[in-house]
Amino acid sequence: MTVTIVGSQLGDEGKGALVDLWGGDADVVVRYQGGDNAGHTVVEDGTEYKLSLVPSGAVRDKIGVLGNGCVVNPETLFDEMDALRERGLDPDVRVAKRAHVILPYHRRLDGIEEEAKADSGVKVGTTGRGIGPTYEDKAGRRGIRIGDLLDDEILRDRLEYVVPQKRAIVEDVYGLEAGEELDVDALHDQYSEYGRRLAEEGMLVDSGDFLYHRREAGDNVMFEGAQGTLIDIDHGNYPYVTSSNPTAGGAAVGSGVGPTVVGRGEVVGIVKAYLSRVGEGPLPTELDGDEQEEELAEFIREKGGEFGTVTGRPRRIGWLDIPMLRHASRRSGFTGIAVNHVDVLAGLDELKVGHAYELDGEEVRTIPSTTDEWARCEPVLKEFEPWPEVDWTEVAEQGYEAIPEAARDYLDYLSEQVDAPVYAVGVGPDREQSVELANPFEGQ
């Protein structure tokens, strides 16, 4: 059985909490795209674990796989694993030999290029982790893959080919001084050592074959998407996107399993009960119009802890955007949804959602294809009855019927709009604060 977890908005939907909730029934948890630009927070018994590269299933002692669609910074990977071990966990992480390696020059170029884009007015707001430049090298057939770290001669050949190109960009195009991040010998020594450690710890796999054999043995597999649908390189609001495919189709390509494997399983869209975003780009339902809206946004931001897990940047806040959710459901084929942060909206004086858009005098019900059109959209707002603040721990213990009626009406509306049932409702950050209506592993 397979379950694919997909972010239905702009990232930060709380995917890690659902991976953790249902991860107990998974044997293997697979990251299929992205790198250490992801920020997944898992809370267990009041203890918070912030992960950016290690799959969230590590907190439940599951096998984690970084698939071929990922870009891997070995330094981040080992730092995270060592930190988890210091906290008493024993993460079992496998890394696809076909995954591409983030090198120091990727991070340097990421920062340089983002500054250049800011000067031209098209700043994207990247995390600066080198994700985009690594995927650029992958597409340009000049990347270095995890498997290349195992052979000193091959690694040196790869570095001697690509490093002079990167040095020329830094020095000749941008007029900056190249540092140790463009020293072939230093890079070779550092990354060949990473290769030795990966091999010594038995972490290297062909992810497609590894997952085939695990499934043949009867294992349950969970695919953990990073980021969200609206920053998908193909289906997001380009150019304010990540460099990979967080949508469900990416699970097949980025892990080496067939599309029929993913398609026969469950695809669960994770929804935050309001909207947040780190970085640039349109946000039609953003709360930024007047002082009252800005105060409301700040209240939600503080109550919901809306600061980037990776960057620490305050997130932009908006009402829930239903055209965005319709778009996400259609792109990934949601079989169910989980709605998080319902507790954060408790006690508001007013509650709205963006039910549709108005674009050039016409009502549209999903995201326009171009970002320029999306930026011109005005939200058609629908009002809902706010729900009161309650004891959410008690609600989680008692179940769905204990959720305030107004909140259940809100959830019913969301389910209807995306044409998928609600599988879980998050009313707090801890695993025990998720109200489960259905376990996707039991519904196949």
C-alpha positions in Angstrom: 0.0 0.0 0.0 1.1 3.6 -0.7 0.1 6.9 0.7 1.3 10.2 -0.9 1.3 13.3 1.2 1.0 16.5 -0.8 1.0 20.2 0.2 -2.0 21.8 -1.3 -0.9 25.4 -0.9 2.4 27.2 -0.8 4.2 24.9 1.7 4.1 25.1 5.5 0.8 23.3 5.6 1.9 20.9 8.4 2.7 17.9 6.3 5.2 16.6 8.8 2.4 16.2 11.4 0.4 13.9 9.1 3.4 11.9 8.1 4.0 11.4 11.7 0.4 10.6 12.5 0.0 7.9 9.8 3.7 7.0 9.7 3.1 4.4 12.3 1.5 2.3 9.6 4.2 2.9 7.1 7.4 0.9 6.9 9.2 3.3 4.6 8.9 7.1 4.3 10.2 8.5 1.0 11.2 12.1 0.2 10.9 12.4 -3.6 11.9 16.0 -4.3 13.5 19.1 -2.9 16.3 19.3 -0.4 17.1 21.0 2.8 14.9 23.9 1.7 12.0 21.9 3.2 11.0 22.5 6.8 9.0 19.8 8.5 8.2 20.1 12.2 7.1 17.0 14.2 6.0 17.2 17.8 5.9 14.1 20.0 5.0 14.2 23.7 5.6 18.0 23.6 9.1 17.5 22.1 9.6 19.4 18.9 11.8 18.0 16.0 12.6 20.4 13.2 13.7 18.5 10.1 14.7 19.9 6.7 16.2 16.8 4.9 15.7 13.7 7.0 12.2 12.2 6.2 9.7 12.9 9.0 9.3 9.2 9.7 12.6 9.2 11.5 10.8 10.3 14.7 8.9 7.0 14.5 11.9 4.8 13.7 10.9 4.2 10.1 13.2 3.7 7.2 13.7 7.0 5.4 14.6 7.3 1.8 15.9 10.3 -0.1 14.9 9.5 -3.6 16.6 10.3 -6.9 14.4 13.4 -7.3 16.0 15.0 -4.2 19.0 17.2 -4.1 21.1 16.3 -1.1 23.5 18.4 1.0 25.5 15.7 2.8 26.6 18.2 5.5 23.0 19.0 6.4 22.1 15.3 6.3 24.8 14.2 8.7 24.2 17.2 11.0 20.5 16.3 11.2 21.2 12.7 11.8 23.8 13.4 14.5 21.4 15.8 16.2 18.7 13.2 16.3 21.1 10.6 17.7 22.0 13.0 20.5 18.3 13.2 21.3 18.1 9.4 21.6 16.7 8.5 18.2 18.4 6.2 15.7 17.5 7.5 12.2 17.8 4.9 9.4 18.2 6.9 6.2 18.9 5.6 2.7 20.1 7.9 -0.1 19.5 7.3 -3.8 22.8 7.0 -5.7 21.0 8.9 -8.5 20.2 11.9 -6.3 22.2 15.0 -7.0 24.6 16.6 -4.6 24.4 20.2 -3.4 27.9 21.7 -3.3 29.1 24.9 -1.7 29.3 26.7 -5.0 25.6 26.0 -5.5 24.8 27.9 -2.3 27.1 30.8 -3.2 25.5 31.1 -6.6 22.0 30.9 -5.2 22.7 34.0 -3.0 24.4 35.9 -5.9 21.6 35.2 -8.3 18.9 36.1 -5.8 20.6 39.5 -5.2 20.8 40.0 -9.0 17.1 39.2 -9.4 16.2 41.6 -6.6 17.9 44.4 -8.5 15.8 43.6 -11.6 12.6 43.4 -9.7 12.0 39.6 -10.0 13.2 38.4 -6.6 11.9 34.9 -5.9 12.6 34.6 -2.2 14.6 31.4 -2.2 16.0 29.8 1.0 19.6 30.3 -0.3 20.3 26.6 0.2 21.5 26.1 -3.4 18.5 24.1 -4.5 17.8 25.9 -7.8 21.4 25.9 -9.0 21.7 22.2 -8.2 18.7 21.4 -10.3 20.0 23.6 -13.0 23.2 21.5 -13.1 21.1 18.4 -13.1 19.2 19.5 -16.2 22.3 20.9 -17.8 24.0 17.4 -17.4 26.9 18.8 -15.4 25.7 17.8 -12.0 27.4 15.5 -9.5 25.4 12.6 -8.1 25.6 10.8 -4.8 27.1 7.8 -6.6 29.9 9.9 -8.0 31.2 10.5 -4.4 32.2 6.8 -4.1 35.0 7.0 -6.8 37.8 9.5 -6.2 38.8 9.6 -9.8 35.3 10.1 -11.1 34.6 12.8 -8.5 37.7 14.7 -9.5 36.9 14.5 -13.2 33.4 15.9 -12.5 34.8 18.7 -10.3 37.5 19.7 -12.8 34.9 20.0 -15.5 32.3 22.0 -13.6 34.3 24.2 -11.2 36.0 26.3 -13.8 32.6 27.2 -15.3 31.3 28.2 -11.9 34.4 30.2 -11.2 34.0 32.1 -14.5 30.4 33.0 -13.5 31.4 34.3 -10.1 34.5 36.2 -11.3 33.8 37.2 -14.9 30.0 37.7 -14.9 29.4 39.0 -11.4 32.9 40.5 -10.8 33.2 38.8 -7.4 36.1 36.9 -5.7 35.9 33.1 -5.7 36.6 31.4 -2.4 37.2 27.9 -1.1 33.8 26.9 -2.5 35.5 26.8 -5.9 38.7 25.0 -4.9 38.7 21.7 -6.6 41.1 20.0 -4.1 39.2 21.2 -1.1 35.9 20.1 -2.6 37.3 16.7 -3.6 38.7 16.0 -0.1 35.5 17.0 1.6 33.0 15.2 -0.6 35.0 12.1 -1.1 34.9 11.8 2.7 31.1 12.2 2.6 31.0 9.4 0.1 33.0 7.2 2.4 30.7 7.9 5.3 27.6 7.2 3.2 29.1 3.9 2.2 30.3 2.9 5.6 26.9 3.5 7.2 25.2 1.5 4.5 23.0 4.4 3.3 23.3 4.0 -0.4 20.6 2.5 -2.6 19.0 2.5 -6.0 15.7 3.9 -4.7 13.5 2.4 -7.4 14.8 -1.1 -6.8 14.9 -0.7 -3.0 11.3 0.4 -3.0 10.3 -2.4 -5.4 11.7 -5.1 -3.1 10.2 -3.5 0.0 6.8 -3.4 -1.6 7.2 -7.0 -2.8 7.9 -7.9 0.8 4.5 -6.4 1.8 5.8 -3.1 3.2 3.6 0.1 3.4 5.3 3.1 1.7 4.6 6.7 2.4 5.7 9.4 0.0 6.4 12.7 1.8 6.1 15.7 -0.5 8.0 18.9 0.4 6.9 22.5 -0.3 3.4 22.8 -1.9 1.5 22.7 -5.1 1.6 26.4 -5.8 5.4 26.4 -5.9 5.6 23.3 -8.2 7.9 24.1 -11.1 5.2 23.2 -13.6 2.0 23.8 -11.8 2.9 26.7 -9.5 2.9 30.5 -10.0 6.1 30.6 -12.0 8.7 32.1 -11.5 7.9 32.2 -7.8 8.4 28.5 -7.5 10.7 25.8 -6.3 12.8 23.7 -8.8 11.0 20.4 -8.5 7.5 18.8 -8.5 5.9 18.6 -5.1 2.6 17.4 -6.7 1.7 13.7 -6.6 3.1 12.9 -10.1 6.6 13.8 -8.7 6.4 10.9 -6.3 6.8 8.4 -9.2 9.5 10.2 -11.0 11.4 11.2 -7.9 11.4 7.8 -6.3 11.7 5.3 -9.2 8.4 3.6 -8.7 5.9 3.4 -11.5 3.0 5.9 -11.8 0.5 3.1 -11.4 2.0 2.4 -7.9 1.2 5.9 -6.8 -2.1 6.0 -8.7 -3.4 2.9 -7.0 -2.7 4.4 -3.5 -4.1 7.2 -1.5 -3.1 10.8 -2.3 -3.8 13.1 0.7 -3.8 16.9 0.3 -2.7 18.7 3.4 -4.5 22.0 3.9 -3.8 24.8 6.4 -7.1 26.4 7.6 -5.8 29.8 6.4 -3.0 30.8 4.0 0.6 31.5 4.6 3.6 32.1 2.4 7.3 32.7 2.7 8.7 34.6 -0.2 7.5 36.7 -3.1 4.6 36.3 -5.5 0.9 37.0 -5.7 -1.4 36.3 -2.8 -4.9 37.5 -3.6 -6.4 36.8 -0.2 -3.5 38.3 1.7 -4.4 40.3 4.9 -2.4 43.4 4.2 -5.0 46.1 3.1 -5.4 48.3 6.2 -4.4 48.5 9.8 -7.2 46.1 10.9 -6.1 43.5 8.4 -2.5 43.8 9.3 -3.3 43.4 13.0 -5.4 40.3 12.2 -2.5 38.9 10.2 -0.1 39.5 13.0 -2.4 37.8 15.5 -2.6 34.7 13.3 1.1 34.8 12.6 2.0 34.8 16.3 -0.7 32.3 17.3 0.2 29.9 14.5 3.9 30.3 14.8 4.1 31.4 11.2 7.9 31.8 10.8 9.8 29.7 8.3 11.3 26.5 9.7 14.4 26.8 7.5 14.7 30.6 7.1 13.0 31.9 10.3 11.3 34.6 8.1 7.8 35.8 9.1 5.3 34.4 6.7 2.7 36.4 4.9 -0.9 35.6 6.0 -4.1 35.4 4.1 -7.6 34.0 4.2 -8.0 30.4 2.8 -7.9 30.5 -1.0 -10.4 28.0 -2.4 -9.4 28.4 -6.1 -5.9 27.4 -5.0 -7.3 24.3 -3.3 -9.4 23.3 -6.4 -6.2 23.7 -8.5 -4.2 21.5 -6.1 -6.8 18.8 -5.9 -7.1 18.5 -9.7 -3.3 18.4 -10.2 -2.7 15.6 -7.7 -6.0 13.8 -7.6 -6.7 14.0 -3.9 -8.5 11.0 -2.4 -8.7 12.8 0.9 -7.6 15.9 2.7 -6.3 16.8 6.2 -6.9 20.3 7.5 -4.4 21.7 10.1 -4.4 24.8 12.4 -8.2 24.9 12.9 -7.4 25.9 16.5 -5.5 29.0 15.3 -8.6 30.5 13.8 -10.6 30.1 17.0 -11.9 33.2 18.7 -11.8 35.6 15.7 -14.4 38.3 15.3 -14.7 37.6 11.6 -13.8 34.7 9.3 -13.7 34.6 5.5 -12.4 32.5 2.6 -11.6 33.4 -1.0 -14.4 31.4 -2.7 -13.5 32.5 -6.2 -11.6 35.3 -8.1 -12.7 38.2 -10.2 -10.5 38.7 -13.2 -11.2 41.3 -15.8 -14.9 41.4 -14.8 -15.4 37.7 -14.8 -15.6 35.2 -12.0 -13.0 32.4 -12.1 -12.9 29.4 -9.8 -9.4 28.2 -10.1 -5.8 29.6 -10.6 -5.1 31.3 -13.9 -2.3 29.8 -15.9 -0.1 32.9 -15.9 1.2 34.6 -12.8 0.5 38.0 -14.3 -3.2 37.1 -14.5 -3.2 35.7 -11.0 -1.7 38.9 -9.7 -4.6 40.8 -11.2 -7.2 38.6 -9.5 -9.4 40.0 -6.8 -10.8 37.6 -4.2 -14.5 36.9 -4.1 -14.9 36.5 -0.3 -17.4 34.3 1.5 -18.1 34.8 5.2 -18.3 32.1 7.8 -19.4 32.0 11.4 -16.3 32.1 13.6 -15.9 29.4 16.2 -15.0 29.9 19.9 -11.8 29.1 21.7 -12.2 25.7 23.4 -10.0 23.2 25.1 -8.5 21.7 22.0 -6.7 18.9 23.9 -10.1 17.8 25.1 -11.5 18.0 21.6 -8.7 15.8 20.3 -9.5 13.2 23.0 -13.3 13.3 22.3 -13.1 13.2 18.5 -14.7 15.0 15.5 -18.1 15.7 17.1 -16.4 17.7 19.8 -15.1 20.2 17.2 -17.3 23.4 17.4 -20.2 23.2 14.9 -19.1 26.3 13.0 -15.6 24.7 12.4 -17.3 21.5 11.2 -19.4 23.6 8.8 -16.1 25.2 7.5 -14.6 21.7 7.1 -17.6 20.4 5.2 -17.4 23.3 2.8 -13.7 22.6 2.1 -14.4 18.9 1.5 -17.2 19.8 -1.0 -15.0 22.3 -2.8 -12.1 19.9 -3.4 -14.3 16.9 -3.9 -12.5 14.8 -1.3 -13.4 13.7 2.3 -11.7 15.0 5.4 -9.3 12.4 6.8 -7.9 14.3 9.7 -8.2 17.7 11.5 -5.2 19.3 13.2 -6.2 21.2 16.4 -2.6 21.5 17.8 1.0 20.7 17.0 1.3 17.4 18.8 0.5 14.0 17.3 -2.2 13.5 19.9 -3.8 16.8 18.8 -4.9 15.5 15.3 -8.5 14.3 15.1 -8.5 11.3 12.8 -11.6 10.4 10.8 -9.9 7.9 8.5 -6.5 6.3 8.2 -5.5 6.2 4.5 -3.6 3.0 5.0 -6.7 1.3 6.1 -8.9 2.6 3.3 -7.3 0.8 0.3 
